[in-house]
Amino acid sequence: MKDNPNNLIERPPIVAIMGHVDHGKSSLLDYIRKSNIVAGEHGGITQHIAAYEVAHSDKAGNKKRITFIDTPGHAAFSHMRNRGARIADIAILIVSGEEGVKTQTVEAIKTIVSEKVPYIVAITKIDRPNANVERVKSELLEHGVYVEGYGGDVPVAAISSHTGAGIDDLLETILLLAEFQDFKGDPAKLAEGFVVEANMDEKRGISATLIIKNGTLKKGQFVVVDDAMAATRLIENFAGDLIETATFSSPIRITGFSTLPRIGSAFQALETKKDAEEYVELAIEAARIAGPAAHVELTENTKIIPLIIKADVYGSAEAIESEISKLSTDEVFFKVIKKGVGTINESDVQLALSDKNTIILGFNVDTERAVRDINDVDSIAIKTFNIIYKMTEWLEIEREARRPRKEVETTIGTAKILKVFSTTKNSHVAGGTVVSGTMNTKDQFKLMRKGEEVGRGHITGLQQGKSPTSTVETGNEFGMQIECKVAPEQNDIIETFKVETK
């Protein structure tokens, strides 16, 4: 259904806040919303995407709505950050006035530029003694960000979430940029937008947070996301209040989906259950025709470790899977065999028991008490975490512990046999010169003849001059007694080596 030009009206902007971890994204929202979400975050890191709506009066005194999407700044959440930028109309690039441009700052810049999202730079923590706004602007230049006053037209605001300095100016700049971009919506259309988050509630069922990009959603309609559908019996706004209708740019929560909707997917509102069921059938058929995704090619020597991921919300499970994919190597491949939300339960353990190499990872979830009563539960690894980088650190250690080991021969030295003095059964006495490295008593060696290995043995004794020795260095002649089933000959090469497990 196309927009009716006669129905188009101003639409509030949807703003994604992006930047490096601990540069002040959540603190900015705290100040704007006069609440505190940082204290409730494990490790002080925002680990879910969250959407919030605020009202700000412009210079004319008109109240304007702004929807903020707070995107995680930790490296583990690049996929979620990218999704936030696609949903957003405007991005705010947060850069600490103390620390300047960091790793995730650069990632955020790349995302914003690739998605062609108009953006504003907010330089935070300007109340701190070490803050240097001009230095940050110079650093941004090195990464292709040309702010106002530094040869470009990217708006910039210097702010402090502690004192509130500059935040009104930032909000005003957002509204001015939104006015310039001329965001419009048709309230007469059926609502459409994107899934921001999804999770399983044991009492309420499957819920999803949606951002409406256009149209209006009403109680009694149906929402479809690919093969998932839900009736809009209950519509909650971002604050958890029940509402009858919601329109563009609003974050809402719908409960009762038939299956977990995919994060980042588009949703569509429909009037009737029949329309919704037909939409779902078409989505299922389209997925069937498309076929499964291509599999990673693995060698016969690759160690495959099955993983079961359980998280509090689907977005976290998705981010964990994305981060884990970076840990796989030619030697060890982490294969996610199940991904879901909710507590670690009996079915998870029973699946894991089919392959004792399986690891069950929980993020912000508990393990059901009944799991402890399952036979052989102690034979599988069940680990729970509440900070993602702690999980990846543990997996890196586990990867090293589980990777296939192989024995590698490292050459210690080579010597050329100049003369063979005696040969008795497997014991031989010869003289030679060290070509490279060292010769040492008790060393293992390969006996090389015309470039081919003809036997193996070990050195039982060394003599330099008329004195016994344990080591002979490069360039020195020596006598040696060796044990080898193959008798050495003049001009053979003795190649000593050690065996290491790597």
N, C-alpha and C positions, 0 to 999 in steps of 0.2 A: 504494500500500500504506500503510494507516494505522498509526500507532504503536499498539503493544499496551500499554495502561496498566500491565500486570503486568511489562513488560520495561523500563520507563523508569528510567533511573539518571541521576545527576548528570553534566552535560556541562561540560567546561572552557570558559571564556569565550573568545570571539574578539574581540580588542581592536584597534581602528584608532587609530593615532596621527596626529593632524591638527594643522595650524597653519601659521604663516607660515614662509617660507624662512629658514633659518639661525637658527631659534629653539631648536634643540636636540633635534629628534625623533630623528635618527639617533644622536646622541651618547648619548641615553638608552638606546637599544637596545644600543649598544656596551657601556655599563656593565653592563647587565643580562646580556648574553650573554658578557661578558668577551672581546670581539673588537673588531675595527675595520673598519667598512665605509665610513666617511667618506673615508678616504685613497684608496680606489679609485674614488670618484665624481668625474666630471669637473666642475670648477668648484665642488666641495664640495656639489653638489646631488643629492639622491636622484632619479634619473630613471626608476626602475622601481618598481612595487609589489613588495614582497618580503614573504614570510610566514615567521615564525620561531616556534619553540616553546620555551618555557622552563619550568623547574620552580621553584616557590617554596614554602618551608615556612611554613604558617600558624602562628599563636601556639600552637596545640596540638601543633605539630611534625609535622603531616601534610603530605606533599608534594602540592602541587596544580599541575596543568598550566595554563599560560596561552599562548594563541596570539596573537602580535602581527602586525598588518599595518602595515607602514611605508608610509605614503602620501606621494607627493611633495608638497612645499609650494609649489613654484613655480607661478605663475599659469597656466602652460601646461598644467598637469595637473589642472584642475578636474574634467574628466570622470573621470579615474582616481580622484581623491579621492572623488567621489560614489559610484563603484562600491565603493570600500573601505568606506564607511560602510554601504552596503546589506548587504554581506556580514557586517559586524561585529555583535556583540551589544552591545558597549560601546565608546565613543569616549573617547580622552584628548585634550583640547584643550590643546595646548602653547602657552604664552605666555611670551616672554622677560621676566625680571624687570628687564632693562635697557631694552628697547625698548617693552614694553607691547603694546597691541592694534594690529595692522597690517592691511593690506589682506586678505591671505589668512586672517588670524585671523577677520575678519568673515565671509569666504566660508565658512570651516569651521563657524562658529557657525550660519550659515543652513542648511548641509547637515545638520548634526547635528539641528537643530530640525525641519527638514522631514522627515527620515527617522525622527524620533521615537526616536532612539537614546539610551539612558541614558548619561550621560557624567561624567567627572571632569576638573577643571581642574588642570593641572600647571604651576606657575610655575617656570621654569627659570633657571639661571645665578645663583642666589642668592649664590654665592661672589664675584661680581663687585662692585667698589666702588660702581658706580652702580645696583645692583639695588634696587628699591623694591617690595616685595610688596604693601603696602597701596595704593600708587598703582595698581598693576595691577588689584587688586580693584575699585577705584573706576571705572577705565576700563571694566571688564567690565560694571559696572552700567549704563553708558550704552548698552550694546548688549544689554540684556535678560538678562544672565547674573548671577543672584543666587546667589553662593556662600555656603557656611555662614559665619555670623558677619556677613554683609552682607545680611540679610533673606531669605535663600533656603536651599535644601537641597541645592544642587549641591556635592558633595565637592570639596575643594581641597587640594592638596599643594604645598609649597614644596620644590624639589629642586635639587641640583647634580650634574650628571653628571661633574664634575671631581673632587669630593670624595666623592660617593656620599650626601651628606646628603639625607634625606627619601625616598630611593628605596624602602627597605624599607616605609616607611609607605604609599607609593603602591601597591606591589604588594599589600599587605594590604588597602588600600581596594578595589582591583579585586576581590579574592576575596570581600570582604564584600558588595560590590554584586552580584556574580555569585550569591552565596548568596541575597540578597534577591530577585533576579530569578528565581531557581529555574530555571535552564536545565537541560533534560532531554533525553535522547536514548535511542533504542531500538537497542541494538547488534545486534538480530536482523534489522533491516531491511537491504535492499540500500542501499548508500551513495548519498547524494545531497548536492549542494552546488553550488559555483560555480567557474568558471574565473577564476583570478587573473592568470595570465600565459600566453603562448604564444609559441613561437619555433621557427625552423627551424635544425636542426643538420645541416651537410652530411654528416656521418658517421652520425648516429643517426636523422635524420629529424625529424618534427614532434613537439615535446614541449609539455606544458602543466603548469603548476602549478595544483593544485586545492586547495580548502579543503572538507573534509567537514563538512557541517552536521548530518548525521544518518546513522545506520546504520554498516555496516562494509563495507569493500572488501577483497576477497581476491585473491590471485594466481590467474590462470586465468579471471577474470570479464571482462566487457567494460564499457567506459565509453562513453556516447554524449552528445554535445553538439550539439543541432540535427542538422545533416547530417554531423557528424564523429564517427568512432568509432575506438576503439583497444582492443586486447586488453591485459589487465593482466599481460603476461609479466614486466615489470620494474616494481616499485613502489619509488620512492626516498622517503625522508623528507626533511625540509628540509635536513638536513646532507649529503645525497647518499648515505646508507647504504641498501643494499638491504634491504627488509623483505618479509615474507610477507603481513601484514594491516595495515590501518590503520582507525581508527575516528574517531568524530565529533570535530570541532574540529582535526583534524590537517591540516597542510599537506603535500601529497605531490606527487610529480612522476611523470607517466606519459608514456612515449615510444611513438611509432608510430601517431599519429593519421592517418586517411586524408586529412584536409584540416585547415587551420588552424581550430581552434575559436574562436568569437567570445568575446572577453574580456567577463567579467561575466555570460555566459550560465550557466544552470543545467546541471549534468550529472546523469546518472542511471546507476547501475551495473545491469547485467543479467547473468543467469547464462550465457546461451548466445549464440553468434554469430547464430543465427537471430532471436532476440529483438531483438538490437541492429540487425540489418539491417532488420527490420520497423519499428522505431522511427525509423530514418533515413529510410526511404521515406515515412513519415507526415509527418515534418518537412519533407521536400522538397516534398510535395504541399501542405502548409499554406502554405509560402512562395510556391508558384506561384499559389495561389488569392488570397493577399493582394496579389499584384502588386507592381510596382516602387514605390519611394518617389516621392513627388511631386517634380517638378523645379522648380528655382528659375526664376522668370520673368526673362528677360533682354531688354534692349532691343537694337535693331539697332545701336546705337552702342557697346555694351559690348565691350571687348576681352577675349577669353577666352584665358587662359594655361593650357594643359594641364600637369598635374604628375604625375610618377611618384615615389612615396615608397617608399624601401627603408630598413628599420631592422633593428636587431639582434634586437628582440623585437616582437611584434605590438602589445603595449600602447603602446610608444613610437610606432609608426606611427599608432595610433588617436589618441593625444594630439596628435601633429603635425597630423593631418588636422583635429582639432577646433580647434586654434589657428589653422590656416591659414584656416578658414572665417570667422574674425573679420576677416581682412585684406581680404576681397573688398568691393568698392565698386560703385556704379552704373557707374563707368568701367572698372574692371578686376575680372574674376571669375576666381579660381583654381579650376580644375576638376580634381579628382583623377581621373585615368583609370586608374591602377593603384596598388595599395598592397600591399606584401608585406614579407617578411623575407629576409635574406640579402644577399650581395654584389650590387653593380650589375653586371649581366651583359649579354651580347650581345642577348638578347631585349628587355631594357629599352631599349637604344639603338636597336634596329630599330624599336620602337614609337614612340620619340621622333622618329625621322627622318621619320615620316609627317606630322609637323607641326613645322617648324623652330622654332616658338615654344615648344615643350615644354621644361620644366625637369625634370631628374632630381635629386632631393634624397636624399642618403644620411645616415643618422644612426647613428653608431657602426658603420659598415660600410666595407669597402674596395671598390675598383673592380677587376673582373677584368682581368688583363693583356691578354686577347684583345680587350677593348673598344677598345684603342688602335689596333688594326689595321683597324678598320671604317672604310670610306670615309665622309667627311663627318662623322666623329665630332666634329671641332672646331667644327662649325656649330651644335651644341646645347650648352646650359648643363648641366654636371654639377657639382654642388657637394656636398661632404660636411661634416658638422658633428658635434661631440660635445657641444654645449650647445644646447638648444632655443631659448633666447631669442636666441642669436647667429644662428640660422637665420631666425627671424622678423624680426630687424633687417635681415638681408640681403634678405629678400623685400620688406620695406617700401621699400627703396631701389630694388629691381628694379621694383616696382609703379609707382613714380614715373617711372622711366626709360621704362617701356613704355606708360604710359597714353596714350590718344588725346589729341592736342593740338588745340585749336581757337583760332581767332583771335577776340579780343574787342575791340570798339571802346569806348574810354573817352572820354567827353566832356571836353574841356579848357575850353571856354568858348562862350558864345553872344553874338551881337551882332545888333542890329536895324538894317537898312539904312534910313537916313533920306532919302538922295538918291542917284540914279545920275547921274554926271557925263558919262561917255562909255562907248561900247561899240564895240570894233573886233574883228571876228571873235571869237576866244575870249578876248580880253583886255578887262578891264572896270575902270573906276575909279569908286568909290562912297565915300560917307561914311556913318558909322553911329555907334552908341553901344554900348559893352560892357555887356550885361545881367548876365552872370555869368562867373566865371572870368577868363581872359585871352585875348587875341588875340596870336598870335606869327607872325612871318614864317616861311614854309615850312610852316606848319601845313596839314594836309588839312582840308577842310570839306565838310559837306553843305549844299546850298542848300534851305531849307525854305520852302514857300509854302502858307499856310492849313493848316498841320499836315502837309503831305505833302512828301516828298522829291522835288525836280524835277531835281536835278543834283548833281554832285560836282566839286571842284576843289581848288586850293591857293592860299595867299596868297603873292604874290611881293614885296609891299612894304607898309610901314605908315608913316603920318605922323601925328604929334600936334602940333597947332598948325602951324607951318611947318617943323618939324624931323623928319627921318627917325628912326624908332625900330624896335626889334626886338620890343617888347612893349607892349601897352596893357592897363591894369588895369580892373577893374570900375568902372562909373560914368563913364568918360571917353569923350568923343567922339573920333573919329579919321577919317583918310582911308586908303583901302587900294586896292591894285591886286591883282586876282585873275585867275587863269586858270580858266575854266569854259566848257564848251560851251553852257550855258544862260545867257542874259543875265539878270542880277539885276534885280529891280523893287523900288520903294519898299515898305517894310513886310515884305519877305522877312527870313527869319532865317538868319544864318550860324552854323552849329554846327560848331566845330572839334573834332577828335578825334585820338586816337592808337590804333594797332592793337597789341595785346599778345597774345602766344601764351601761353595758360594750359592 
